[in-house]
Each structure stands twice: as C-alpha cells, then as structure tokens.
Amino acid sequence: MVNSVTLQDVARLAGVSIGTASQALNNRPSVAQDTRARVLDAAKTLGYPLKENGSSGRPLSVIGLLTKHDYGFPFEVNAFYSYVQAGVESECRRQNLSLMFSNIEVDLDNRPIMWPSMISEQRVDGLILAGTFIENTIGLLGQRLDIPIVLVDSYAPNLHFDSIVIENIAGARMAVDHLVQQGHTHIGLIGWARQSPPSIKERQIGYHRTLEEHGITTHYVEESGLNREDGYRAAKQLLQRAPEVTAIFACNDLTAIGVIHAARDLGLKIPDDLSVVGFDNIDMAKEVTPPLTTIHVYKTWLGIFGVRQLIARALNPEQPKTTTTVMTDLVVRESTARPRKRSL
C-alpha cells in the first residue's frame, strides 16, 4: 500500500517549512540539531519513510511529472508525451509510488509564468521534467526544491541533473540512409530552425553527416516549426524553389504529415514523386495516407527509465551525474520508394 504521508505533513507537524524539513531529512549541515531532531520525530510519528542505515539517501514516496504548456494556447493531448506519461504511471504502480502530474505555463521565452501547486507547495519528493525546458527554468526548480530531479527528453548540460535522452543523431542517420539506399540524392530537411531545442539540432546534425558520408554535397534545408502547419508551409517553399528534391526527412511526424499534404496540393504523389520520412512514430504516423515511414522512439520506456533513475538518485544522492541514451529503430511503411524520373 502506498504511504500517503507527504513531506508537507511532516513539515506542518514539526512547525518548519517544507524546504527545512527536506534538508533535515537529507542531513544537510545548514539545519540546526534541534530542528533536525524535531523533523525526524515528526517523520517517525507520521510514518514517513526515512533513509535506511548505511544509505546516504531516502526512498521516494510521491513523485511529480512536469511538462510545459505555452501560455495562451489550448490544452491538447500531446501525441508524444502522453506515452512518456503512461510509462511513468506504469512504473510508479510497479514501484508502489504515488504520482502527481501537472503542466507549467511558460511565456514566449519558455520561462515559467506560474508554478503549479505541487511545486509551490512542495508536495513531491522527486520530480521528472519531460520535454524542452530552458536551462534557467530547470536551475530555478533545482534551487526551489531540495529533491532529486531527472530530465526526460530535456537538456541541461551545465546542471547536475540526470537525464534520459533519445539517440537523435543515430535515428536521423537511419532515416536519411534509408532514403539514400532507395536511390535518392536530392534530399530535403524540414522541421529544424535556428532556435530549435537540442534534440532537433541533433537530428539536423544526423541529416548533414549522413549526406556527407555518402558524398552528397547539396543539402536542402527549409526552416520550420514542429507542427503540421509549419511543415506544410516549409514543404511548399522548398519544393517550389528546389523541384529536383525527391525526398524529405522531417524532424518529427507532425511536420512530415504537413509535408505530405503540401506535396499533394502541389500535384505530387507520395511516394512516386516524393518520399517522406518522419521521426517519433506517433499513432497518426500509421493512420495517414500513405502510412508514414518513420523513426520509432521508445516513448513509454523514456518514462519508465525516468522513474527508475529518479529512484536510484534518491537512494544514492552522491552518485555521479548519469545520462541514459535510448536507441531508436526505423519503421518502413509506404511513404518511401525509389525515385522516379519526373518532368521538372
């Protein structure tokens, strides 16, 4: 049975702040001995799980999963992170952990507008951040919460947080290599932009490296966001200025679907006139016509590994920073084929 006692309960009984309670339970030197004794007494009274003898950490009870939401935009089910959340939930059940989930509203600069209650009230003793957060926001969370934090598909190279990331470069290389093996030499890239997060920049690197390794010197890049509308617009622009392009690698599946719609509106057939490869393998990838060739990301496993790493960090807070890289696979469907000659 999951222990329902929270750190907030311990802090209330001990008459201290949640931050002080957390520091006392983690043997931080900044806490006075009488305060630490009061917090430990409250924890024992309530049955709050304490660290075991010989261990430098403490088992988790309630963990939080935090994703970001752009302020002013409607709330929608995310086709990618819903699977990450499912992985977190399944592993929490297996580990008998309670889970709290929330979005954090961010402005146009990706900075938090308001902290969700599980953060402001410090109601969790471990936190998973899923998705793109600017490093400053991650740093603010680390200062605000004296708890273990693990990043999933998020990057903060200058901060001491464990992370679970996708092997983006190798995935992009598989996608582009598949197109080259099909006989394509005029291959475009859509879905990358100068302000793209690190994961997308890695996919762009994989695109360029693969073409160079095959001796293909002409690269066709049209900057865009990671959605159908931007993919549609960028594909039209690219195919109109470079009609010799016979294949496009899109940095995610939503962008690839936009590419397919743009190609059709230009009178091109998929894959006869244009081959398209996406990335992520969301459910929509197999439902679009024709079904999309894409790079499969083990999205549920990202969440599972995030929980496991959070547990390891909580029990061993002094262990070195760890990055777990999850490999990808190519899923070949009907949106790619050998190029055919067409009149330009």
C-alpha positions in Angstrom: 0.0 0.0 0.0 1.3 3.5 -0.9 2.3 5.7 2.1 0.1 8.7 1.9 2.1 10.8 4.3 3.8 13.7 2.5 6.7 15.9 3.2 4.3 18.8 3.7 2.6 16.8 6.5 6.0 16.3 8.3 6.8 20.0 7.9 3.5 21.0 9.4 3.8 18.8 12.4 7.4 19.9 13.0 6.5 23.5 12.6 9.0 24.2 9.9 9.0 25.0 6.2 8.9 22.2 3.6 12.4 23.2 2.5 13.8 22.9 6.0 12.1 19.6 6.5 13.6 18.2 3.3 17.1 19.5 4.3 16.7 18.0 7.8 15.7 14.6 6.4 18.6 14.7 3.9 21.2 15.6 6.7 22.1 19.0 5.3 24.6 20.7 7.5 22.6 24.0 7.4 19.9 22.6 9.7 20.3 23.1 13.4 20.4 19.9 15.5 17.3 20.6 17.5 15.4 21.4 14.3 16.6 18.1 12.7 15.5 16.2 15.8 12.1 17.8 15.7 11.6 16.9 12.0 12.8 13.3 12.5 10.5 12.9 15.4 7.6 14.2 13.3 8.5 11.9 10.4 8.6 8.9 12.8 5.3 9.8 14.3 3.6 10.1 10.9 5.3 7.0 9.5 7.1 9.0 6.8 9.8 6.8 5.1 13.3 7.6 6.4 16.6 6.7 4.9 18.0 3.3 5.8 21.1 2.8 7.9 24.2 2.9 5.6 22.4 4.7 2.8 23.0 8.3 2.0 19.6 8.8 0.5 15.9 8.3 1.3 13.2 6.2 -0.6 10.7 8.2 -2.6 7.0 8.3 -1.7 5.4 10.9 -4.1 6.9 11.9 -7.4 5.8 14.6 -9.8 5.8 14.7 -13.6 6.0 18.1 -15.0 5.6 19.1 -18.7 5.4 22.6 -20.1 2.4 24.3 -21.8 2.7 27.5 -23.9 0.6 30.2 -22.3 -2.5 31.3 -24.4 -2.6 28.1 -26.4 -5.4 25.5 -25.9 -4.6 22.4 -23.9 -4.4 19.3 -26.1 -3.3 15.7 -25.6 0.4 15.5 -26.7 0.8 12.6 -29.1 4.4 12.1 -27.9 4.5 12.9 -24.2 1.2 11.1 -23.4 3.2 7.9 -23.9 6.0 9.2 -21.7 3.4 9.9 -19.0 2.0 6.3 -19.5 5.5 4.9 -18.9 5.9 7.0 -15.7 2.5 5.9 -14.5 3.1 2.2 -15.1 6.5 2.2 -13.4 5.1 4.2 -10.4 2.4 1.5 -10.0 5.1 -1.2 -10.1 7.2 0.6 -7.6 4.2 1.5 -5.3 4.8 5.2 -5.7 2.2 8.0 -5.8 2.3 10.2 -8.8 1.3 13.9 -9.3 1.1 15.3 -12.8 0.9 19.0 -13.9 1.7 21.4 -16.7 3.7 24.5 -16.1 2.6 27.6 -18.1 5.5 29.3 -19.9 5.8 32.5 -21.9 7.1 33.0 -25.4 10.7 32.9 -24.0 9.9 29.5 -22.4 10.0 31.0 -18.9 7.5 29.9 -16.2 4.6 32.3 -15.6 3.2 30.4 -12.5 4.4 27.4 -10.6 1.9 24.6 -10.3 0.8 23.8 -6.7 2.8 20.6 -6.5 5.9 22.8 -6.9 4.8 25.9 -5.0 3.5 23.8 -2.1 6.4 21.3 -2.4 4.1 18.3 -2.4 6.5 15.9 -4.1 9.8 14.3 -3.0 11.1 13.6 -6.5 10.5 15.3 -9.9 10.6 14.3 -13.6 10.8 17.1 -16.1 9.6 15.9 -19.5 10.2 17.9 -22.7 12.0 21.1 -23.6 12.7 23.5 -20.7 15.3 26.3 -20.8 18.2 25.6 -18.5 17.4 28.7 -16.4 14.0 27.3 -15.6 15.5 23.9 -14.6 18.0 25.7 -12.4 15.2 27.6 -10.7 13.4 24.4 -9.9 16.6 22.9 -8.5 17.0 25.9 -6.2 13.4 25.9 -5.2 13.1 22.1 -4.5 15.7 20.2 -2.5 14.7 16.9 -4.1 16.1 14.6 -6.8 15.2 15.8 -10.4 15.5 13.7 -13.6 15.2 15.2 -17.1 13.4 13.2 -19.8 14.0 14.4 -23.4 15.3 17.6 -21.9 18.8 19.0 -21.7 20.7 21.0 -19.1 24.4 20.2 -19.7 25.6 22.8 -17.2 23.5 21.5 -14.3 24.0 18.4 -12.2 20.8 16.5 -13.1 20.4 13.0 -14.5 18.7 12.7 -17.9 17.1 10.2 -20.2 17.5 11.2 -23.8 16.9 9.9 -27.3 19.7 8.9 -29.7 18.6 11.6 -32.1 21.7 11.6 -34.3 21.7 7.9 -35.0 17.9 8.0 -35.6 18.3 10.8 -38.2 21.1 8.9 -39.8 18.9 5.8 -40.2 16.2 7.9 -41.8 18.5 9.6 -44.3 20.5 6.5 -45.0 17.2 4.7 -45.8 16.4 7.4 -48.4 20.0 7.2 -49.9 19.7 3.4 -50.1 16.5 3.9 -52.1 18.5 5.9 -54.6 17.6 9.5 -53.5 20.4 12.1 -53.8 18.3 15.3 -53.6 17.0 15.1 -50.0 15.5 17.9 -48.1 15.3 18.6 -44.3 12.2 20.3 -42.7 11.4 20.8 -39.0 14.7 22.3 -37.9 15.2 26.0 -37.1 18.0 28.1 -35.5 16.0 28.3 -32.3 15.2 24.5 -32.2 15.8 22.6 -29.0 18.9 20.4 -28.7 17.1 17.2 -29.7 16.1 18.7 -33.1 19.5 20.2 -33.6 20.9 16.7 -33.2 18.6 15.4 -35.9 19.8 18.1 -38.2 23.4 17.1 -37.5 22.5 13.5 -38.4 21.0 14.6 -41.7 24.1 16.6 -42.7 26.6 13.9 -41.6 24.8 11.1 -43.5 24.7 13.0 -46.7 28.3 13.9 -46.4 29.3 10.3 -45.7 27.6 9.3 -49.0 29.4 12.1 -50.9 26.2 14.1 -51.4 27.2 17.7 -51.2 23.9 19.5 -51.9 21.8 19.9 -48.9 18.2 21.3 -49.0 17.1 22.8 -45.7 13.9 24.8 -45.1 13.5 26.0 -41.5 10.2 25.4 -39.8 8.5 24.6 -36.5 7.4 21.2 -35.4 3.8 21.1 -36.5 1.7 20.3 -39.5 1.0 23.9 -40.5 4.7 24.8 -40.5 5.6 21.6 -42.2 3.1 22.3 -44.9 4.4 25.9 -45.5 8.0 24.9 -45.5 7.5 21.9 -47.9 5.7 24.2 -50.4 8.5 26.7 -50.2 11.2 24.0 -50.5 9.6 22.1 -53.4 8.9 25.3 -55.3 12.4 26.6 -55.1 14.1 23.2 -55.5 11.8 21.0 -57.6 14.6 18.5 -58.1 14.1 17.3 -54.4 12.7 13.7 -54.4 12.7 13.0 -50.7 12.3 14.9 -47.4 13.3 14.0 -43.9 11.1 15.8 -41.4 12.2 16.2 -37.8 9.0 14.8 -36.4 5.9 13.1 -37.6 3.5 16.0 -37.4 5.8 18.0 -39.6 6.1 15.1 -42.0 2.3 14.9 -42.3 2.3 18.6 -43.2 4.8 17.8 -45.9 2.6 15.1 -47.3 -0.4 17.4 -47.5 1.7 20.2 -49.2 3.1 17.7 -51.8 -0.4 16.6 -52.7 -1.5 20.2 -53.1 1.4 20.7 -55.5 0.2 17.8 -57.6 2.9 15.3 -56.3 2.2 11.7 -55.5 3.6 10.1 -52.3 5.9 8.1 -52.7 6.0 8.1 -56.5 7.1 11.7 -56.8 8.3 12.4 -53.3 9.4 10.1 -50.4 8.8 11.3 -46.9 10.3 10.1 -43.6 9.3 11.3 -40.1 10.6 10.9 -36.6 8.8 9.7 -33.3 6.3 7.1 -34.7 3.2 8.6 -33.1 -0.1 6.9 -33.6 -1.0 9.2 -36.5 2.0 8.0 -38.5 0.4 4.7 -39.4 -3.1 6.3 -40.0 -2.1 8.9 -42.5 -2.3 8.0 -46.2 0.0 6.6 -47.2 1.3 5.3 -43.9 4.4 7.1 -42.9 7.9 5.7 -42.8 9.4 7.0 -39.6 11.9 6.6 -36.8 10.4 4.8 -33.8 11.1 6.3 -30.4 10.5 4.1 -27.3 8.4 6.8 -25.7 6.9 4.7 -22.9 10.4 3.5 -22.0 11.6 7.1 -21.6 9.1 7.5 -18.8 9.9 4.1 -17.2 13.7 4.8 -17.3 12.9 8.3 -15.8 11.3 6.8 -12.7 14.0 4.2 -12.3 16.7 6.8 -12.5 14.8 9.0 -10.0 14.7 6.2 -7.5 18.4 5.5 -8.0 19.2 9.2 -7.5 17.1 9.4 -4.3 18.8 6.4 -2.7 22.3 7.5 -3.8 22.4 11.3 -4.0 26.2 11.4 -4.2 26.5 9.2 -7.3 27.9 10.8 -10.5 25.6 12.5 -12.9 24.1 10.0 -15.3 22.8 10.2 -18.9 20.8 7.3 -20.3 20.5 7.3 -24.1 17.6 5.3 -25.6 18.2 4.0 -29.1 15.7 4.2 -32.0 14.5 2.0 -34.8 13.5 2.6 -38.5 9.9 1.7 -39.3 9.4 1.3 -43.1 5.9 1.9 -44.3 4.5 3.2 -47.6 5.7 6.8 -47.8 9.1 6.0 -49.3 10.1 4.3 -52.5 12.8 4.6 -55.2 12.7 7.9 -57.0 11.3 8.0 -60.5 12.1 10.5 -63.2 9.7 13.3 -63.5 9.4 16.4 -65.6 10.6 19.5 -63.8 
